[in-house]
Amino acid sequence: MKTYDWIVVGAGIVGSAFGYELAKAGFSVLLLDRSAQSPNATRYSYGGVAYWSGNTPLLSQLCEESKTIYAELTAELDYDIQYRDLDLLLTVDADRDPAAIAPNYDGFYIPPTQLDPATAVELEPLLAKEAIAAAFHTKHGNVCPSALAQGYQTAMQRLGGVVEIATIKKFERSGDRIQGVQTDQGVFLGTNVLVCAGGLSRSLLQQMGIAARVYFTQAELIETPPLAELQMQSIVMPAELDRMEMEAKATQPGQDPLWDEPGHEMAPAVLDAGALQYQDGVVRMGQISRVLTDPQAQVDAALSEAQIRADIGKVLPALQDVPGTWASCLVAFSGDRLPLVGALPHHEGLHLCSGFNGPFLLAPPLARHFAQFHQGKPSDVLPQLAPDRFSKT
């Protein structure tokens, strides 16, 4: 039986990027996913590449590296990932003071510029001018999420990588050494196993008796069919994301044991009203975020859809009643807003890449750093994402 250098679990944007970079570095790679059309966070993402958003030296470095990678990525992968730069409008509600929000953006790699409502509407005519006090504007990269994941996978396969559809049942191990995975399609052996399962990473590791400080939200949105009669010019998002505060509340010290029990809601749900239209005319708008400790938790889809439409209608009235389908997916996050990238302590051969805040921005450069590090090249980035963060509580 063949033993791969790397078995990568999860074929979303993170797993696909890491699988490709490892194959490009000369390793034999097996990329596993439970479904060819997995309803994961990549499938329902906005595909945003926020290369303007670094607010620390580490994140600013990764923003610069990401922008450089994307400039050449279509040619490198020989695949149309539909990359483009769009106007991003971060809207301020009419009852909020923009001056109180502006300092939140001062330390960013490329600070957004404040616009008055009339100027914002010139950039995005679908905006309701009376609904906003201002908008912060910058350029924002965007890709088609499924195209980028497929582009990475296709390029990886050209390099000899293998993609298999299989559901993991358990890790193969000898003592503390992970030697592969047992799936519904048989056993696959690997010198290293890299878990990139997004919002399912915590429950997958938990089933194997492994603790890691990675969490998940349930993100809920509406996706439309192609809308030829409606043309958004910009990405519209709120300037104040309630999801950030919700995630902080849900990961307070000492709460980790609750995350391993189904039935808990770790903080009240939030709705951050935003929307994006892709090149094919499809609009994704949302989103409600919930921190429910059961990854299979059910919610009232009809009520969720009504809430999203009502809030979107305040800012983008033309979208409130367009045809569309409610959907949900799990989104991974960490306890400190930095991704968890590295070897899991006390489990030789097992690695974790999850909890990305901005995976389309961060996965391409971090995948490159990761692959080069395992070639034996030094990294100034990976030590800053040290594995001792994985199990802190």
C-alpha positions in Angstrom: 0.0 0.0 0.0 1.3 3.4 -1.0 2.4 5.8 1.8 1.9 9.5 1.0 4.2 12.2 2.3 1.1 14.2 3.2 -2.6 13.3 3.6 -4.6 16.6 3.5 -8.1 16.3 5.0 -10.6 18.9 3.6 -10.7 20.2 0.0 -11.9 23.7 0.7 -9.7 26.7 -0.1 -7.3 25.9 2.8 -6.8 22.2 2.1 -6.6 22.8 -1.7 -4.0 25.6 -1.3 -1.9 23.6 1.1 -2.2 20.4 -1.0 -1.0 22.3 -4.1 2.0 24.0 -2.4 3.1 20.7 -0.8 2.9 19.0 -4.2 4.8 21.8 -5.8 7.5 21.4 -3.1 8.0 17.8 -4.3 5.9 15.9 -1.8 3.4 13.1 -2.6 0.0 14.4 -1.6 -3.4 12.8 -1.1 -6.3 15.3 -0.7 -9.4 13.9 0.9 -12.9 15.3 1.2 -16.3 13.8 2.2 -18.0 15.1 -0.9 -17.2 16.3 -4.4 -19.7 19.2 -3.8 -19.2 19.7 -0.1 -21.5 22.4 1.4 -18.5 24.0 3.2 -17.5 27.5 3.9 -15.6 27.8 0.6 -18.7 26.9 -1.3 -20.7 29.7 0.3 -18.0 32.2 0.8 -17.9 35.8 -0.6 -14.4 35.0 -1.9 -12.9 38.2 -0.5 -9.2 38.9 -0.5 -8.8 41.7 2.0 -5.2 42.6 1.2 -5.8 46.0 2.7 -6.7 44.7 6.2 -3.4 43.8 7.9 -3.2 45.6 11.3 -0.1 44.0 12.7 3.4 43.5 11.2 2.7 39.8 10.6 -0.7 40.4 8.9 0.6 43.3 6.8 3.4 41.0 5.6 0.9 38.3 4.6 -1.3 40.9 2.9 1.6 42.0 0.7 2.6 38.4 0.0 -1.0 37.5 -0.8 -1.4 40.4 -3.3 1.8 39.3 -5.0 0.7 35.7 -5.3 -2.8 36.6 -6.7 -1.2 38.8 -9.4 0.4 35.6 -10.9 -1.9 32.8 -9.6 -4.2 32.5 -12.7 -1.1 31.9 -14.9 0.6 29.7 -12.3 -2.4 27.4 -11.9 -3.4 27.6 -15.6 -6.9 28.1 -14.4 -9.3 31.0 -14.5 -9.9 31.8 -10.8 -11.9 34.9 -11.8 -9.8 37.3 -9.7 -10.7 41.0 -9.8 -10.4 44.1 -7.7 -13.7 45.6 -6.6 -14.8 48.7 -4.6 -15.5 47.7 -1.0 -18.0 49.9 0.9 -18.1 49.4 4.6 -21.4 51.0 5.6 -22.1 52.9 8.8 -25.7 52.8 10.0 -27.6 56.1 9.9 -27.8 56.3 13.7 -24.0 55.8 14.2 -21.3 58.4 14.3 -18.6 57.7 11.6 -16.0 59.6 13.6 -16.3 57.1 16.4 -15.7 54.2 14.0 -12.9 55.7 11.9 -10.1 55.1 14.4 -10.8 51.3 14.1 -9.3 51.4 10.6 -6.3 53.7 11.2 -3.8 51.0 11.8 -4.6 48.9 8.7 -2.1 48.1 5.9 -4.1 50.3 3.5 -6.6 52.4 5.6 -10.0 52.8 4.0 -11.2 56.3 3.1 -14.3 57.7 4.6 -17.0 58.7 2.1 -20.2 60.7 2.6 -23.5 58.9 1.6 -23.9 60.6 -1.7 -20.4 59.6 -2.8 -20.9 56.1 -1.6 -24.1 55.8 -3.7 -22.2 57.0 -6.8 -20.0 53.9 -6.4 -22.9 51.6 -5.6 -26.2 53.0 -6.9 -28.2 50.2 -5.2 -27.3 51.6 -1.8 -30.1 53.4 0.1 -28.5 56.8 0.9 -30.8 57.5 3.8 -29.8 54.2 5.5 -26.2 55.2 6.0 -24.3 57.9 7.8 -21.1 57.2 5.8 -19.1 54.4 4.2 -15.5 53.5 4.4 -14.0 52.7 0.9 -11.1 50.7 -0.3 -10.2 48.3 -3.1 -10.8 44.6 -2.2 -9.7 41.5 -4.1 -12.3 38.9 -5.1 -12.2 35.4 -6.6 -14.8 32.8 -7.4 -14.4 30.5 -4.4 -15.1 27.2 -6.1 -12.9 28.2 -9.1 -10.0 28.9 -6.9 -10.3 25.6 -5.0 -10.7 23.7 -8.2 -7.8 25.6 -9.8 -5.5 24.5 -6.9 -6.7 20.9 -7.1 -6.3 20.7 -10.8 -2.7 22.1 -10.6 -1.9 19.7 -7.7 -3.1 16.8 -9.8 -0.9 17.8 -12.7 2.0 17.6 -10.2 1.1 14.0 -9.3 -1.3 14.8 -6.3 -4.4 12.6 -5.8 -7.9 13.7 -4.9 -10.2 11.1 -3.3 -13.8 11.3 -2.0 -13.9 9.6 1.4 -15.2 10.1 4.9 -12.7 9.8 7.8 -13.6 7.3 10.5 -10.5 7.5 12.6 -6.7 8.1 12.5 -4.3 5.3 12.0 -1.8 5.4 14.8 1.0 3.6 16.5 1.4 5.0 20.0 1.5 8.8 19.7 2.5 8.5 16.0 -0.2 9.2 13.4 0.3 7.0 10.4 -2.7 7.7 8.2 -6.5 7.7 8.2 -9.2 5.0 8.1 -12.1 6.0 5.9 -15.3 4.5 4.4 -13.2 3.9 1.3 -10.4 2.1 3.1 -7.2 2.9 4.8 -4.8 5.6 3.5 -1.3 5.7 4.9 0.7 8.9 5.3 3.8 10.1 7.0 1.9 13.3 7.8 -1.8 14.1 8.2 -2.9 17.7 7.8 -6.4 18.5 9.1 -7.9 21.4 7.0 -11.5 20.5 7.7 -12.7 24.1 8.5 -15.7 24.2 10.9 -15.6 20.4 11.3 -11.9 20.4 12.5 -12.8 20.5 16.2 -15.4 17.7 16.1 -13.1 15.6 13.9 -10.2 15.9 16.4 -12.5 15.5 19.3 -13.8 12.1 18.0 -10.1 11.0 18.0 -9.6 12.2 21.6 -7.5 15.2 20.5 -8.2 18.7 21.9 -7.5 21.9 20.0 -8.6 25.5 20.5 -10.4 25.8 17.2 -14.1 26.7 17.1 -16.9 27.2 14.6 -19.9 29.4 13.7 -22.9 28.5 11.7 -23.1 31.1 8.9 -26.4 31.5 7.2 -26.9 33.4 3.9 -29.1 33.6 0.8 -27.8 32.7 -2.7 -29.7 33.9 -5.8 -29.8 32.5 -9.3 -28.0 34.7 -11.9 -29.7 38.1 -11.9 -29.2 39.7 -15.3 -31.5 42.6 -14.5 -29.6 43.6 -11.4 -26.0 44.8 -11.3 -24.1 45.4 -8.1 -20.9 47.5 -8.6 -19.3 46.9 -5.2 -19.0 44.6 -2.3 -21.1 46.0 0.6 -20.4 45.1 4.2 -21.0 46.7 7.6 -18.2 48.8 9.0 -18.8 47.3 12.4 -18.9 43.5 12.3 -20.8 42.1 15.3 -19.4 38.7 14.6 -16.0 39.7 16.0 -17.5 40.5 19.4 -19.6 37.4 19.3 -16.6 35.2 18.7 -14.7 36.8 21.6 -17.6 36.2 24.0 -17.9 32.5 22.8 -14.2 31.8 23.6 -13.8 33.3 27.0 -11.2 31.5 29.3 -12.6 28.4 30.9 -15.4 27.8 28.4 -13.7 25.2 26.3 -15.4 22.2 28.0 -18.8 23.5 26.9 -17.7 23.4 23.3 -17.4 19.6 23.5 -21.0 19.2 24.6 -23.9 19.6 22.2 -26.8 21.9 23.0 -25.0 25.1 24.0 -25.3 28.5 22.4 -22.1 30.2 23.5 -23.3 33.8 22.6 -26.4 35.4 21.0 -26.6 35.2 17.2 -25.6 38.2 15.2 -26.6 39.5 11.7 -24.0 41.4 9.7 -25.8 42.6 6.5 -23.7 42.5 3.4 -23.8 41.4 -0.2 -21.7 40.6 -3.3 -22.5 39.8 -6.9 -20.3 37.4 -8.8 -19.4 37.8 -12.5 -22.0 35.2 -13.4 -24.7 37.4 -11.8 -25.2 35.2 -8.7 -25.6 37.3 -5.5 -24.7 36.0 -2.0 -26.1 38.0 0.8 -26.1 37.5 4.6 -25.1 36.7 7.0 -26.3 35.4 10.3 -23.7 33.9 12.5 -24.4 31.5 15.4 -22.1 29.8 17.9 -23.9 26.5 18.5 -21.7 23.7 19.9 -23.4 21.0 17.9 -22.1 21.1 14.3 -25.3 19.4 13.2 -27.6 21.9 15.0 -30.8 22.8 13.1 -32.3 26.3 13.0 -35.5 27.9 11.6 -34.4 28.5 8.0 -37.5 30.5 7.1 -37.1 32.8 10.0 -33.4 33.2 9.3 -34.1 34.0 5.6 -36.7 36.6 6.6 -34.3 38.3 9.0 -31.5 38.5 6.4 -33.9 39.9 3.8 -35.2 42.5 6.2 -31.8 43.8 7.2 -30.4 43.7 3.6 -33.5 45.6 2.5 -32.6 48.5 4.7 -29.2 49.0 3.0 -29.8 47.5 -0.5 -33.6 47.6 -1.0 -33.4 46.1 -4.5 -32.1 42.8 -3.0 -34.8 42.3 -0.4 -37.3 40.4 -2.5 -35.1 38.8 -5.2 -35.4 35.0 -5.7 -32.9 33.1 -3.7 -32.2 30.0 -1.6 -31.2 30.0 2.1 -28.1 28.0 2.9 -25.8 27.5 5.9 -22.2 26.3 6.4 -19.7 26.0 9.3 -16.9 28.6 9.5 -13.9 27.9 11.7 -12.3 30.5 13.9 -9.6 30.6 16.6 -9.5 32.1 20.0 -7.2 34.9 19.0 -8.1 35.7 15.4 -4.9 34.2 14.0 -5.1 30.9 12.1 -3.8 27.7 13.8 -1.1 26.4 11.5 1.4 23.7 12.6 2.0 20.4 14.2 -0.3 19.3 17.0 1.7 18.8 20.2 2.0 15.2 21.5 0.7 13.7 18.2 3.6 13.1 15.9 2.8 13.4 12.2 -0.5 15.3 12.9 -0.9 18.9 11.8 -3.7 21.4 11.9 -4.5 24.3 9.5 -7.8 25.9 10.6 -9.4 29.0 12.1 -8.5 31.3 9.3 -10.0 34.8 9.6 -9.9 35.6 5.9 -8.9 32.3 4.3 -8.8 33.7 0.7 -6.3 36.3 1.9 -4.2 34.1 4.2 -4.3 30.6 2.8 -2.1 31.2 -0.3 0.9 32.8 1.5 0.7 30.5 4.5 0.4 27.4 2.3 3.6 28.5 0.6 5.4 29.2 3.9 4.2 25.8 5.3 5.5 23.8 2.3 8.8 25.6 2.1 9.3 25.1 5.9 8.8 21.3 5.4 11.4 21.4 2.7 13.8 22.6 5.3 13.7 26.3 4.6 13.5 28.7 7.5 10.2 30.7 8.0 9.8 34.0 9.8 6.0 33.6 9.8 5.2 30.1 11.1 6.9 30.6 14.5 4.5 33.4 15.1 1.6 30.9 14.8 3.3 28.6 17.2 1.5 25.4 18.2 1.5 26.3 21.9 -1.6 28.4 21.0 -3.5 25.3 20.0 -4.5 24.2 23.5 -4.4 27.4 25.6 -7.7 28.0 27.5 
